[in-house]
């Protein structure tokens, strides 16, 4: 592709060299440069890409896009200076990969909780409806059924556009994507055209990055501000920030709610650990998911399908056959008669939702034992809140290690213990080793009880001092269940 076509209508400050040259790729990581690639120098949180311009040129980059020219120039290289490289890299990437979101319908899901479930179940549902689809999620990316591993909720703009380009090339009609607040702030979704956007809810999270809740809220809102008039926006009317999200939105706005009048609404008739009986927009249906938070997820999924022109009856039929996403309220049955639930809940609100759901199903007929921790090098303010909510809504709590990263697990647990009230202390213990904590909970549980193992969900590793060690909550539980049989 020619450089002048990629730079068409882009606000440039200065150019040294010719814009009439062929481009073979685009990179923000100088280590990935191949001959003929564009190198975009971005000032990141960990390093400044401008430091790596010489390395990129040495590896064969013919075009450098930057905010500040280097002190020396190579006459064989085109240098392009712009105001903000981070803001334009998404636009450059989407042009290089042929504007894939103009060839398929992209729906973005944002909010604190529920993004993975909604995006994944939309992907699975539309495939069952007979469409070729793509998925970009925390758990895994898929291109029409083919898995692509992921390390971020929303990839960098180049990886993202390459993935969307492959979806379009393979004939995908729809793509469903989690949109993180980091991705919005860092312009990773720049240049993409969204057919629709879904807002789930907003609670405290990522304040280590955003600093204030207001900044976090405004990052989410910016996604809806950018939707075009031909798009749709579906928002959760039960969340106090639901209507705030769409205040300046130009798209067609729809609401969903369990509590008030809305475009998409429902009543819960019955709930067990195997599923729920619901009435969705007047039609009764069994859904093999559990919890009021999942009722909201189902309404968002149903609403998006309606806005994408699907049949209500067909959608509800498919939804009745879908199962929970990996690590999202996954119930495992012990030979001893207790239930173990693995869930990704890693915020106070998510933990409350899951524990309230367990209470709704148990109705006082069993005990709840919660195993949870908090991640290192992340928002410390939520640690005492997590511990407080766990103790408030559980009969026994075991605080343990999550992903300590570069912090000492004991320090994280100390922060959590600060949230435990005097009358809660007799029900709380700390066990640093996560496997031992899970084993202890299983030993303590009796038939009819429920163990909640919270915080990691689908993750199959523990991040310790920069090294990811294999660790899977479900595997640990299954090993314990095997021993219970012997």
N, C-alpha and C positions, 0 to 999 in steps of 0.2 A: 504494500500500500504506500502511496506517496505521502510524504510529510505534510505537504501543503494542504492536502485533503483532511488530514487529522487536525491541523491547526485552523481550519476554516472557521471564521467567526469567533475564535478564541481571543480574548483581550490580551495582547502582547505588549510588553514594555519595550523590548529591544531584541533584535536578532542579529547575530554575527554569523555569516555563512549563508549558504543557499537553503531555501525551503523546498527546492525541487530535487528531492532525493527519495529513494525507495527505503522503506522501513520494514524490517523483518519481525520485530517484536517490540514489546514495551515492558520495562522493569522498574521497580523501585528498590530492588536489592541488587547491588553491584556484583554480588557473587554469582547471580543468575544470568548475567549479561552474556549474550552471544553476538557474533558479528552482525552489524546492521541494526541492532536494537536501539530504541530510545531509552535513555536513562533519565528518570525523573528524580531529582534530589529533593527529598522531603525532610523537613526539620521535625524529627520524631521526639517522643518523650524520653527515649533512651539514648539516641544518637542523632547526629545531623548528617543527612545524606550528602550534603555539600562536601564533606570530608572525603567522600569516596568517588568523587568525579574522576580523579586520575586513574583509579583502579578500573572504573567502568570503561574509560577510553582505552586503557591498556588491553582490556578484554574484548574490544572491538566495537564499542558503542560509537555510532556515527552522529548521534544527536543527543545533546544534553539540555534538559529543561530544568531551570533553576530560578531561584529568587535573587541570587547574587552571583555575578560572573566570577570565575577563578582569576587569579592574578596573571596567569599565562594561558595562551590559546594554542590549540592545534589547528592548523589550516585545513586539515581534512575533516574537521568536525564542525557541525552546526550547533551554535549555542543560542538558546532561546530563553529570554528572561521574562518572567511573569510576576505578578504581585504575590500570589499564593499558590504554590505547587500542590499542596494538599487539596485545595478546592477544585483544581482542574483535572487531577489525574483520573478521576472517575469518568469525566467526559471524554478524555483522550482514549481511555481504555475501551469505552463502549463504542467509540467510532472505529477503533482498530479492529474490534471483533464484530463489526457489521451491524451495530445497533440491534442486538438480539431481542431486547424487550419491545421492539416494534414488530417482532415476528411471532411473539407468544404473549399470553396474558399473565402478567406477574402480579401476585397478591402478597403484600407484606403484612406481617403480624408483629406488633410491638406492644410493650407493657412489661410489668415486672414478672408476673407468673402466667403460665399457660401458653407461652409462645410455641414451645416445642410440641405440645399436644395438639394444638390447633393446626399448625403448619403440617405436621406429620399426618394427622388424620384426614386433612383436606387432600393431601397427596394420595394417600391410600384409597380414599373414597373416589376420587376422580379416575384413578386407574381402574377401579372396579366398575365404574360407569363406562369404561371403554376408551378413555383418553390416554394419550401419551403425555406424561408429566415429568416435571423435575422438582426436586426438593433441596433446599439449602437450610440445614438445621444444626443445632448444637450436637446432636447425636451422630448424624451422618448425612452426607450429601448424596443425592441419587439423580441419575439421568436415565429416565425410563427404565427403572428397575436395577440399573447398574450402580453399585455403591462407590462413592468417592470419599475417602476418609477426611475428617475435618478436625481442626484444632481450635476454631473460633466460632462463636455464634454466627457472626457475619464476617466472611473473609475480606481480605484487602481488595480494593476495587479491580485490580488486574486479575487476580485469581477468580473473583466473582464474575467478571465479564467473560472470562474464558469459559467458566462453567456454564453460564447462561448461553454463550455461543454454541457450546456443544449440545445443549438442550434444543436450541433452535435448529441446529444442523441435523439432529436426529429426529426431527418432526414433532417435538413436544408442543402441545397446544397451550398448556398451562404450566406455571411454575409457582411454587409456594415457598416463602422465605421468611425466616425469623429476622427481624430488624432490631439490633441492639442499640442502646443509647450511645455506646462508644462509636458504632458505625455511623450514626447520624452526625455526631459531633465531628468525627474525623472524615466526613464526606466520602465514606466508602460506597455510598449508594448514589453518588453524584452522576448525573447523566442517564440514570435508569428511568424508564417510564412504567409507573405502577398502574395497573388496571383497578386495583382496589387496595384499601388498607384496613386493618382490624386493630382496635385497641382493646386490650384485655383488662388491665387494672394497674394501679400504681401504688406501691408501698416502698418503704425505705430499702435501697440497694445501691451499690456502687458509689457510695459517698466518698470513698477513698479517691475516686477519680473526679466526680462532679462537685465535691466539697459541700454543696447544699442541696436540700431536697428540691428547692425551686429550680436550680440549674438542671437537675435530673428530669423534673417534670417538663421544663421548657425544651429539653432535647427531644423527648418523645413527641411533644406537640409540633416541633419543627417538621417532623415527618408528614403530619397531616396538613400543615401549612403549604407543603410543596405539591400536594396532589392536584391534578388538573381537573377542569370541569367535566371531562368525559369519564372520570373515575368515580368510584364509590368509596365511602368511608363508613365503617360499621363500628359503633362505639358502645361500651358497656354503661348503660344508664344507671346501674346499681353502684358504680364507683363514683365517688364525689368529684373525681377529675374527668369523668367520662365526657361531659359536655364541654369542659374546658378544652379538651383535645381538639374539638372541631369548631371552636369559636371563629377562626379565620379560614376555615376549610372551604375551598371552592368546589369540592366534589359533592356528589349526591350523598346526603347523610341519612343513615339508618341506625336504629337503636335496638339493643336487646336487653332483656331484664327478666329477673325472677320475681321482682317485687312491685313493679308498676306497669302502667300501660307502655307498650313498646311495639315496634314493628315485628319483633321476634320474641316470643314469650313462652313460658312453660309453667307447669305445676308438677310437683313430685308426688306420685301416688304411693310408692313403696321403695325401700332401699335395703339391700343386703350387700355382703362383700362380693357377691357375684354380679351385681348390677342394679339398675333402677328402672322402675316403671314411671314413664313421664307422659305428659300431654303437651306436645309441641305444636303451637299454633292450631290447637283444636284437635289434633290427631294423637291417639294413644300409641306409644311405642316402648319397647324394652330396649335399653341401652346397656351393654356390658361394661360400663364404667361406674365409678362410685364417687359420691360426694357432691355437695352443692357447688364447689368450684368447678367440677367437671360438667355440671348442668350449664354453667356459664359458657364453658368451652364448647359444649354441644350447640348452644344457641348461636355462638359466633360462627361455627362451622356451617350450620344450617343456613344462617343468614347469608354467608358468602356464597354458598351454592345457589341460593335463590337469586342473588344479584348477578350471578354468572349464567343465569338462564336455565337452571336445571329443574326437573320435575320434583315437587315436594314429596310425592309418594315414593319415587325412586330413591331420593336422597335418604329418607327415613328408613327405607328398607335396607340400604347399604349401611347406614349408621348402626342399625341393630345387629350387624354382624362384625363390626370393628372392635378391636380390643385395645387395651391401654398401651401407651408407648413405653418402651423399655425404661425402667427406673422411675416411672410415674405411677404411684399408688399400685405397685405390683404386689399382689397378695400370694404368699406361699404357705402351704398347709403343712404343719409339723405332724409327724407320726404320734406325738404326745397329745395332739388335739388343740394346740394353740395356733394362732395365725401370725405370720411374720409379714410385715409390709415394708417394702423398700421404696423410698421416695426421695426425690431430688431436693425436697424442701430445704432451702438454705437461707431463707429470710424469716424474720419473726412472723410475718403475715402468712407465708406459705406453711410454716409449721403449725400455726393456729388452725388454718383451714383443714389440714390433714388430720390433726388431733380431734377437731370438732366433728369431722366426718366419721372417725372411728367411734366417738361417743354416740353419734346418731344411729349407727348400726348396732352397737353393743346394747344400748339402752340400759346401762347399769348392770348388765349380766356378766361382766368379766373385767379384769384389770388391764390397765394399759402400762406397758413398760417402754420407755423411750430411750433410744441410744442416739446421741447427736453430738456434734462438735461445730467448730467454725473454722473457716479457712484462714491461713496466715497471710500477712501482707495485704489484707483487705480491710474494709470498713470495720474498725474496732468498736464503734458505737453500738453495733447490733449484737455484740457478744453477750452482754448482760441481759438484753431483751430476749434473746433466744433461750437462754437458760431459765429466765423467769417464766416465759410462756410454757416451756416444756414441763417445768415443775408444777405450774398452775393446773395444767390439763392432763397430767399423768399421775399414776399411782406410785411409780418408781422411775427415776431418771439416772442414766449412766452417761456422764459427760466424758467425751473421748476425743481422740485426734481425728481431724478431717484431712485436709491438705495443708500441712503446716508451712510448706514452702520454706522460706528462710527464717522463720520464727521458731522459737522453742515451743513445743507442744504444751509444756507446763505453764508457760507464760499466757498462752491463749486460754487454757483452762482457768487460770487465775482470773482473767478478765471476765470469763463467763460466770464464775462463782460469785462475782461481785453483784450479780443480779438476783441471786438466791436470797429470799427473805428468811428471817429467823424461823418462822413456822414451817418452812419448806425443807430445812436442812436435813431432817431425819429421813427424807425420801430420796436424797441425792448422793451419789458416789461418783468419784472420778477414777477412770482407768485409762491410762494414756494409750496403751496398745489397742487399736480398734478391733482387731480380731478377738482379743481377750474380752473386750467390752461386749461384743455380740454374743460370745459364748456364755458369758455371765448372765446376760438377759435371758438366753434360752434355758439355762439351768434354773433360773428363778421362776419361769413361766409355768403355769398350769393349764390344763384343758379349759378352753373357753376364753383364755386371755389373748391379748394382742400385743405383739412387739412391733414398735415402729423403729426402723433403722433409717435415719434421716440424714440428708445432706449431700450424698454422693450419687445416688440413683444409678444412672447408666454408666457412670465412670468406672473404668476397670484399672485404675491406678491410684497411688498416693504420691503426691508431689512433695518430696523431702529434699531440701537443700539443692534444688535445681534438677533433681533426678526423679523420673517417674518410675516408681516401683509397682509391679503388678499387684493389684488389690481389687477385689470385686465383692461387694457386700452379698450379692446373691450366691456367689460361689461358696463363701464362708458359711452361709445358712444351709446350703444344700449338703455340704460336708458334715455339718452338725446333725442334719436330719438323717443322714446315712448311719451315723454312729448311734442315733436314737433307735434305729431299727435293729441294731445288732445286740 
